[in-house]
Amino acid sequence: MRDFKDKVALITGAGNGFGFEIAKECADREMKLVLVDIDKEDLQAAVSFFEKKGVDVTGVECDVTLDLEVEKMVSTAIENYGSIDFLVNNAGVAIPGPVWKLPVQDWDWIVGANLMSQVYAMKRVIPIMIKQDSECHILNVASVAGLITSNGMPAYHATKHASVALTESTSYDLQAINSKIKMSVFCPGFVQTDLHNYERHRPERFMDKSDPYYSSYEYFSGQKRAEFVITTGMPIESIGLSVMNGIEEEQFYILTHPLYNTLIGKRVKEMLEGKGPDLVALRG
Ligand SMILES: NC(=O)c1ccc[n+]([C@@H]2O[C@H](COP(=O)([O-])OP(=O)(O)OC[C@H]3O[C@@H](n4cnc5c(N)ncnc54)[C@H](O)[C@@H]3O)[C@@H](O)[C@H]2O)c1
């Protein structure tokens, strides 16, 4: 996609971090914006930011873990602008913790936020885009955690690998029907955002903290680790441009951290050799 002027971008998780940065790049390209977030205050601040710049923008408060709310998000975009040309499935959370400790409600939450949100949105938006029969693009935000694995965050890795696979397989299906819709999956390493403050975005129905896990060492040390890796990650400034360059170049995998390329190659090589995860080698 290279022609952005007056096209409509629908961006989830736009109140902060990557979503907000991608929205800024879309605004620079004179797109109309539908900004979506579960966080009312951050969403309002983002909408005001773009209104002050004279951008045609609509804010939709929405919990993307709920299919019915995603339906409302899509219908608001269509009612306001009549089309959706660029869908950015960005909203997500990063929940650490070992599989034998992490409460099932946290699994339901992260699968909803990182995977099902993308399914709900594509299920509704793809038929609209097919009907439009114009140049469109769908960007699913996964992570390099969807291309490699590490210790301490099985739920995050599982949902991000699923997001990569969902995007790849859907791309085949769109090619099979000669669709004009192009797809990309964004797979960055750590970047300085608010991702470690994931508890801020815990939906009401996953709020039961009676499980002893929430007062355990694992819970607090997982949060500390998440805070460390995010706050020491790459500065966010270049992210929006990296994404939009990838969209313009019709790059399927958009990667930002060359450091991880060796690890991606190493994982594939070791898979083919039948070698399993080795914590000592990972830490080395
Ligand atoms: N920051 C990183 O290092 C990094 C690296 C790789 C991938 N990612 C991915 O990038 C995406 C964006 O994360 P970020 O780093 O910008 O974090 P962030 O926390 O700064 O932004 C995420 C936004 O999503 C919103 N959100 C969370 N749950 C939601 C829900 N249920 N419904 C609607 N909105 C919701 C939050 O309110 C927030 O505004 C995520 O999918 C994340 O997994 C981040």
The ligand as an SDF file (V2000), in Angstrom:
LIG
                    3D

 44 48  0  0  0  0  0  0  0  0999 V2000
    7.0940   -2.9050   23.6540 N   0  0  0  0  0  0  0  0  0  0  0  0
    7.6990   -4.0060   23.2410 C   0  0  0  0  0  0  0  0  0  0  0  0
    8.8520   -4.2820   23.5890 O   0  0  0  0  0  0  0  0  0  0  0  0
    6.9820   -4.9260   22.2960 C   0  0  0  0  0  0  0  0  0  0  0  0
    7.7540   -5.8410   21.5740 C   0  0  0  0  0  0  0  0  0  0  0  0
    7.1290   -6.7110   20.6980 C   0  0  0  0  0  0  0  0  0  0  0  0
    5.7680   -6.6450   20.5230 C   0  0  0  0  0  0  0  0  0  0  0  0
    5.0210   -5.7530   21.2290 N   0  0  0  0  0  0  0  0  0  0  0  0
    3.5770   -5.7470   21.0270 C   0  0  0  0  0  0  0  0  0  0  0  0
    3.1670   -4.4800   20.6160 O   0  0  0  0  0  0  0  0  0  0  0  0
    1.7850   -4.2870   20.9100 C   0  0  0  0  0  0  0  0  0  0  0  0
    1.6040   -2.9210   21.5380 C   0  0  0  0  0  0  0  0  0  0  0  0
    2.2680   -2.9160   22.7730 O   0  0  0  0  0  0  0  0  0  0  0  0
    3.0730   -1.6690   23.3370 P   0  0  0  0  0  0  0  0  0  0  0  0
    4.4530   -2.1350   23.5940 O   0  0  0  0  0  0  0  0  0  0  0  0
    2.8460   -0.4660   22.5150 O   0  0  0  0  0  0  0  0  0  0  0  0
    2.3960   -1.5560   24.7820 O   0  0  0  0  0  0  0  0  0  0  0  0
    1.5190   -0.4050   25.4800 P   0  0  0  0  0  0  0  0  0  0  0  0
    1.0430   -1.0240   26.7650 O   0  0  0  0  0  0  0  0  0  0  0  0
    2.2960    0.8520   25.5500 O   0  0  0  0  0  0  0  0  0  0  0  0
    0.2960   -0.2170   24.4830 O   0  0  0  0  0  0  0  0  0  0  0  0
   -0.7000   -1.1950   24.3700 C   0  0  0  0  0  0  0  0  0  0  0  0
   -2.0580   -0.5070   24.2280 C   0  0  0  0  0  0  0  0  0  0  0  0
   -3.0550   -1.5420   24.0890 O   0  0  0  0  0  0  0  0  0  0  0  0
   -4.1670   -1.2060   24.9100 C   0  0  0  0  0  0  0  0  0  0  0  0
   -4.8900   -2.4190   25.3040 N   0  0  0  0  0  0  0  0  0  0  0  0
   -4.4690   -3.4020   26.1400 C   0  0  0  0  0  0  0  0  0  0  0  0
   -5.4370   -4.3190   26.2850 N   0  0  0  0  0  0  0  0  0  0  0  0
   -6.4950   -3.9150   25.5130 C   0  0  0  0  0  0  0  0  0  0  0  0
   -7.7840   -4.4360   25.2630 C   0  0  0  0  0  0  0  0  0  0  0  0
   -8.1960   -5.5650   25.8590 N   0  0  0  0  0  0  0  0  0  0  0  0
   -8.6020   -3.7830   24.4220 N   0  0  0  0  0  0  0  0  0  0  0  0
   -8.1910   -2.6240   23.8140 C   0  0  0  0  0  0  0  0  0  0  0  0
   -6.9840   -2.0670   24.0380 N   0  0  0  0  0  0  0  0  0  0  0  0
   -6.1410   -2.7120   24.8790 C   0  0  0  0  0  0  0  0  0  0  0  0
   -3.5470   -0.5100   26.1270 C   0  0  0  0  0  0  0  0  0  0  0  0
   -4.4970    0.2720   26.8220 O   0  0  0  0  0  0  0  0  0  0  0  0
   -2.4320    0.2960   25.4810 C   0  0  0  0  0  0  0  0  0  0  0  0
   -2.8720    1.5930   25.1030 O   0  0  0  0  0  0  0  0  0  0  0  0
    1.4050   -5.4650   21.8000 C   0  0  0  0  0  0  0  0  0  0  0  0
    0.7060   -6.4290   21.0340 O   0  0  0  0  0  0  0  0  0  0  0  0
    2.7450   -6.0210   22.2500 C   0  0  0  0  0  0  0  0  0  0  0  0
    2.6980   -7.3890   22.5660 O   0  0  0  0  0  0  0  0  0  0  0  0
    5.6050   -4.8810   22.0910 C   0  0  0  0  0  0  0  0  0  0  0  0
  1  2  1  0
  2  3  2  0
  2  4  1  0
  4  5  1  0
  4 44  2  0
  5  6  2  0
  6  7  1  0
  7  8  2  0
  8  9  1  0
  8 44  1  0
  9 10  1  0
  9 42  1  0
 10 11  1  0
 11 12  1  0
 11 40  1  0
 12 13  1  0
 13 14  1  0
 14 15  2  0
 14 16  1  0
 14 17  1  0
 17 18  1  0
 18 19  2  0
 18 20  1  0
 18 21  1  0
 21 22  1  0
 22 23  1  0
 23 24  1  0
 23 38  1  0
 24 25  1  0
 25 26  1  0
 25 36  1  0
 26 27  1  0
 26 35  1  0
 27 28  2  0
 28 29  1  0
 29 30  1  0
 29 35  2  0
 30 31  1  0
 30 32  2  0
 32 33  1  0
 33 34  2  0
 34 35  1  0
 36 37  1  0
 36 38  1  0
 38 39  1  0
 40 41  1  0
 40 42  1  0
 42 43  1  0
M  CHG  2   8   1  16  -1
M  END
$$$$
